[in-house]
């Protein structure tokens, strides 16, 4: 009986890891596109990518908290701050802020299922 009760838990953990990994990958892509747009001088695109990334992450924050991702709120605040700076054309420190997101994203668990899960999330 103990064996059977452990199986659903492991499956749920695997699903959480896949979801968290996919969330990290989607945010990583958004941050990369935001950074590329700023470096290319296209603040309008940077603002759109930043808004998408921040809004998407905001939708995932409860799941991240429930999965005990310690840095979930710190990354959320950083993404909001980045978007605010881009929206008000205060891009002086945005590139370093975008680089800071990489430290958080590097801590996200990896999963071989992140591609299909990301596709499902974005669908």
Backbone as CSV, one residue per row, in Angstrom:
resi,resn,N_x,N_y,N_z,CA_x,CA_y,CA_z,C_x,C_y,C_z
1,UNK,0.819,-1.197,0.000,0.000,0.000,0.000,0.864,1.264,0.000
2,UNK,1.951,1.262,0.709,2.840,2.420,0.733,3.424,2.668,-0.652
3,UNK,3.730,1.600,-1.365,4.286,1.732,-2.711,3.300,2.444,-3.632
4,UNK,2.040,2.057,-3.565,1.043,2.680,-4.432,0.824,4.147,-4.096
5,UNK,0.896,4.505,-2.829,0.694,5.909,-2.464,1.873,6.769,-2.901
6,UNK,3.039,6.158,-3.066,4.209,6.925,-3.507,4.174,7.191,-5.006
7,UNK,3.540,6.343,-5.757,3.537,6.488,-7.210,2.849,7.774,-7.661
8,UNK,1.627,8.086,-7.213,1.017,9.337,-7.644,1.823,10.555,-7.219
9,UNK,2.448,10.480,-6.054,3.245,11.612,-5.583,4.429,11.851,-6.526
10,UNK,5.084,10.780,-6.919,6.212,10.895,-7.837,5.746,11.448,-9.179
11,UNK,4.619,10.985,-9.644,4.073,11.485,-10.901,3.734,12.969,-10.794
12,UNK,3.149,13.353,-9.678,2.821,14.771,-9.472,4.092,15.601,-9.411
13,UNK,5.127,15.075,-8.753,6.394,15.804,-8.694,6.984,15.962,-10.092
14,UNK,6.884,14.922,-10.896,7.396,14.971,-12.255,6.648,16.010,-13.085
15,UNK,5.319,16.052,-12.917,4.524,17.054,-13.627,4.898,18.457,-13.183
16,UNK,5.089,18.655,-11.870,5.498,19.961,-11.354,6.852,20.362,-11.913
17,UNK,7.788,19.416,-11.929,9.124,19.703,-12.462,9.034,20.087,-13.933
18,UNK,8.216,19.380,-14.684,8.044,19.711,-16.106,7.425,21.088,-16.281
19,UNK,6.409,21.392,-15.480,5.748,22.699,-15.563,6.699,23.821,-15.173
20,UNK,7.446,23.622,-14.106,8.392,24.642,-13.659,9.507,24.809,-14.679
21,UNK,10.001,23.700,-15.212,11.036,23.775,-16.246,10.553,24.497,-17.484
22,UNK,9.311,24.222,-17.889,8.731,24.889,-19.056,8.540,26.375,-18.781
23,UNK,8.100,26.701,-17.580,7.947,28.115,-17.206,9.279,28.832,-17.297
24,UNK,10.319,28.208,-16.760,11.656,28.799,-16.836,12.111,28.994,-18.268
25,UNK,11.831,28.028,-19.120,12.245,28.128,-20.527,11.502,29.247,-21.254
26,UNK,10.214,29.365,-21.010,9.434,30.433,-21.650,9.923,31.800,-21.185
27,UNK,10.191,31.934,-19.892,10.705,33.210,-19.367,12.091,33.485,-19.936
28,UNK,12.925,32.464,-20.027,14.275,32.627,-20.584,14.196,33.150,-22.019
29,UNK,13.294,32.599,-22.812,13.122,33.048,-24.198,12.641,34.500,-24.222
30,UNK,11.664,34.829,-23.375,11.158,36.206,-23.310,12.232,37.198,-22.914
31,UNK,13.043,36.820,-21.936,14.129,37.694,-21.476,15.159,37.880,-22.597
32,UNK,15.476,36.796,-23.299,16.443,36.875,-24.404,15.929,37.792,-25.511
33,UNK,14.661,37.663,-25.859,14.084,38.520,-26.900,14.024,39.980,-26.447
34,UNK,13.717,40.190,-25.184,13.694,41.549,-24.634,15.079,42.174,-24.727
35,UNK,16.074,41.422,-24.297,17.463,41.918,-24.308,17.928,42.207,-25.734
36,UNK,17.636,41.304,-26.659,18.034,41.507,-28.062,17.389,42.759,-28.642
37,UNK,16.134,42.999,-28.290,15.434,44.182,-28.791,16.049,45.460,-28.244
38,UNK,16.393,45.451,-26.975,17.031,46.642,-26.378,18.382,46.885,-27.032
39,UNK,19.169,45.831,-27.181,20.486,45.980,-27.806,20.376,46.453,-29.249
40,UNK,19.270,46.104,-29.913,19.044,46.545,-31.292,18.363,47.901,-31.380
41,UNK,18.086,48.508,-30.220,17.476,49.836,-30.198,15.975,49.840,-30.447
42,UNK,15.332,48.696,-30.348,13.909,48.608,-30.612,13.146,48.488,-29.278
43,UNK,12.909,49.624,-28.644,12.244,49.633,-27.341,10.787,49.191,-27.421
44,UNK,10.148,49.428,-28.546,8.756,49.010,-28.691,8.644,47.486,-28.611
45,UNK,9.505,46.791,-29.334,9.509,45.329,-29.271,9.940,44.847,-27.891
46,UNK,10.940,45.496,-27.320,11.401,45.121,-25.978,10.265,45.231,-24.973
47,UNK,9.479,46.280,-25.092,8.352,46.467,-24.178,7.307,45.363,-24.367
48,UNK,7.053,44.978,-25.600,6.074,43.919,-25.864,6.557,42.565,-25.333
49,UNK,7.833,42.252,-25.586,8.380,40.990,-25.080,8.398,40.984,-23.552
50,UNK,8.764,42.117,-22.973,8.804,42.222,-21.521,7.413,42.067,-20.916
51,UNK,6.427,42.682,-21.543,5.051,42.566,-21.049,4.572,41.123,-21.119
52,UNK,4.813,40.469,-22.251,4.426,39.067,-22.377,5.084,38.229,-21.281
53,UNK,6.384,38.407,-21.111,7.139,37.613,-20.145,6.627,37.847,-18.733
54,UNK,6.434,39.102,-18.367,5.951,39.442,-17.026,4.538,38.917,-16.805
55,UNK,3.661,39.101,-17.772,2.285,38.612,-17.647,2.245,37.088,-17.551
56,UNK,3.028,36.425,-18.385,3.070,34.968,-18.351,3.554,34.484,-16.988
57,UNK,4.642,35.052,-16.513,5.203,34.631,-15.230,4.209,34.893,-14.100
58,UNK,3.494,36.000,-14.172,2.482,36.325,-13.164,1.413,35.239,-13.098
59,UNK,1.079,34.665,-14.228,0.064,33.606,-14.271,0.581,32.303,-13.658
60,UNK,1.889,32.142,-13.592,2.488,30.905,-13.076,2.945,31.023,-11.624
61,UNK,2.876,32.213,-11.045,3.483,32.461,-9.741,2.892,31.581,-8.637
62,UNK,1.604,31.337,-8.650,0.992,30.513,-7.601,1.536,29.083,-7.661
63,UNK,1.637,28.542,-8.857,2.195,27.192,-9.015,3.629,27.148,-8.517
64,UNK,4.397,28.174,-8.832,5.791,28.218,-8.386,5.874,28.304,-6.863
65,UNK,5.029,29.094,-6.260,5.007,29.197,-4.793,4.620,27.860,-4.173
66,UNK,3.587,27.226,-4.715,3.138,25.933,-4.187,4.203,24.856,-4.348
67,UNK,5.082,25.026,-5.305,6.176,24.075,-5.530,7.419,24.456,-4.743
68,UNK,7.274,25.436,-3.871,8.369,25.879,-2.988,9.588,26.404,-3.737
69,UNK,9.348,27.121,-4.810,10.437,27.784,-5.519,10.728,29.066,-4.735
70,UNK,11.796,29.044,-3.964,12.115,30.122,-3.021,12.242,31.496,-3.671
71,UNK,12.774,31.523,-4.844,13.092,32.780,-5.526,11.979,33.244,-6.455
72,UNK,10.818,32.587,-6.418,9.719,32.908,-7.336,9.309,34.369,-7.237
73,UNK,9.155,34.869,-6.023,8.724,36.258,-5.855,9.819,37.249,-6.231
74,UNK,11.069,36.916,-5.929,12.176,37.812,-6.291,12.269,37.981,-7.803
75,UNK,12.148,36.871,-8.527,12.186,36.952,-9.989,10.982,37.713,-10.513
76,UNK,9.828,37.497,-9.902,8.615,38.207,-10.320,8.806,39.720,-10.180
77,UNK,9.316,40.138,-9.046,9.545,41.577,-8.826,10.574,42.137,-9.806
78,UNK,11.598,41.360,-10.095,12.614,41.800,-11.056,12.008,41.960,-12.449
79,UNK,11.169,41.026,-12.865,10.519,41.130,-14.182,9.596,42.345,-14.251
80,UNK,8.869,42.602,-13.167,8.001,43.792,-13.118,8.838,45.058,-13.205
81,UNK,9.949,45.087,-12.475,10.840,46.249,-12.489,11.423,46.474,-13.878
82,UNK,11.838,45.406,-14.533,12.378,45.511,-15.896,11.331,46.097,-16.833
83,UNK,10.127,45.581,-16.765,9.068,46.078,-17.651,8.770,47.553,-17.367
84,UNK,8.737,47.919,-16.112,8.484,49.313,-15.742,9.563,50.235,-16.308
85,UNK,10.810,49.816,-16.208,11.920,50.628,-16.725,11.832,50.775,-18.245
86,UNK,11.518,49.686,-18.927,11.405,49.749,-20.387,10.238,50.644,-20.779
87,UNK,9.106,50.504,-20.093,7.914,51.304,-20.406,8.156,52.796,-20.220
88,UNK,9.028,53.144,-19.266,9.309,54.562,-19.023,10.634,54.985,-19.655
89,UNK,11.165,54.166,-20.580,12.396,54.451,-21.328,13.598,54.693,-20.426
90,UNK,13.615,54.066,-19.257,14.767,54.149,-18.346,15.598,52.880,-18.494
91,UNK,16.263,52.774,-19.603,16.932,51.517,-19.937,18.379,51.431,-19.457
92,UNK,18.835,52.389,-18.652,20.231,52.389,-18.202,20.638,51.071,-17.537
93,UNK,19.836,50.591,-16.596,20.210,49.395,-15.841,19.443,48.146,-16.275
94,UNK,18.643,48.268,-17.330,17.812,47.131,-17.736,18.656,45.945,-18.193
95,UNK,19.721,46.187,-18.928,20.533,45.070,-19.404,21.142,44.294,-18.242
96,UNK,21.610,44.997,-17.210,22.150,44.280,-16.056,21.034,43.560,-15.293
97,UNK,19.835,44.153,-15.251,18.686,43.482,-14.624,18.322,42.216,-15.402
98,UNK,18.347,42.319,-16.733,18.054,41.147,-17.561,19.102,40.060,-17.328
99,UNK,20.348,40.463,-17.175,21.399,39.490,-16.872,21.149,38.842,-15.508
100,UNK,20.630,39.602,-14.561,20.331,39.067,-13.229,19.254,37.991,-13.284
101,UNK,18.332,38.109,-14.228,17.284,37.087,-14.328,17.889,35.723,-14.642
102,UNK,19.017,35.717,-15.346,19.646,34.444,-15.720,20.069,33.645,-14.492
103,UNK,20.486,34.337,-13.425,20.872,33.642,-12.194,19.674,32.913,-11.591
104,UNK,18.518,33.550,-11.628,17.302,32.897,-11.127,16.888,31.748,-12.046
105,UNK,16.905,32.000,-13.335,16.455,30.995,-14.291,17.360,29.766,-14.295
106,UNK,18.628,29.948,-13.974,19.558,28.819,-13.903,19.179,27.857,-12.781
107,UNK,18.442,28.337,-11.792,18.027,27.502,-10.664,16.766,26.690,-10.962
108,UNK,16.071,27.004,-12.050,14.864,26.271,-12.387,15.225,24.828,-12.714
109,UNK,14.399,23.886,-12.282,14.684,22.481,-12.620,14.570,22.270,-14.130
110,UNK,15.316,21.327,-14.609,15.242,21.009,-16.033,14.407,19.754,-16.213
111,UNK,13.811,19.649,-17.355,12.965,18.505,-17.667,13.041,18.238,-19.154
112,UNK,13.072,16.975,-19.493,13.073,16.621,-20.916,11.709,16.896,-21.544
113,UNK,10.717,17.134,-20.710,9.354,17.386,-21.186,9.029,18.878,-21.305
114,UNK,10.013,19.757,-21.095,9.696,21.193,-21.073,9.164,21.710,-22.407
115,UNK,9.624,21.148,-23.520,9.119,21.591,-24.825,7.641,21.323,-25.006
116,UNK,7.218,20.055,-24.850,5.782,19.776,-24.984,4.918,20.496,-23.942
117,UNK,5.444,20.607,-22.724,4.684,21.284,-21.674,4.582,22.768,-21.995
118,UNK,5.662,23.382,-22.453,5.635,24.806,-22.830,4.637,25.028,-23.946
119,UNK,4.629,24.135,-24.904,3.680,24.238,-26.011,2.239,24.170,-25.502
120,UNK,2.016,23.281,-24.557,0.681,23.133,-23.977,0.278,24.372,-23.180
121,UNK,1.220,24.937,-22.440,0.951,26.140,-21.644,0.564,27.303,-22.548
122,UNK,1.295,27.457,-23.636,1.097,28.592,-24.532,-0.075,28.422,-25.482
123,UNK,-0.607,27.216,-25.553,-1.708,26.941,-26.469,-2.982,27.623,-26.077
